[in-house]
Amino acid sequence: MRIALHSEIRDGAVDGYRTNHARIPDALAATFTRIGIHDWTIWRSGHRLFHLVDCDDWDAAVEALKDDPADHAWQADIGRFVEVFRDADGDEGTAPLEQIWDLRAQTSS
């Protein structure tokens, strides 16, 4: 499955966020592979970040990360730069954004 997420960088933290994401810890990359996260790309517009995640099952991955030491360490570090995650309605939360349209789906039917 492919899902999108939206988060926001704290004021003045763009450079630090960018630097810390130049390479995530190898232990976290290994965790992602183990729990079925195959790709994760992040784009920035101002202080807004948009994430595209390819994974087997987003809800199962989130559940697996709850007790993962590599993810806990990463969240403690990267959390210095992230203000908030927002869901499809703009409320605080990490629920995936609503997909409105998909060219591939339209042209393959």
Buried (B, 14 or more C-beta within 10 A) or exposed (E): EEBBBBBBBBEEBBEBBEEBEEEBBEBBBEBBEEBBBEEBEBEBEEBEBBBBBBBEEBEEBBEBBEEBEBBEEBEEEBEEBBBEBBBBEEEEEBBBBEEEEEEEEEEEE
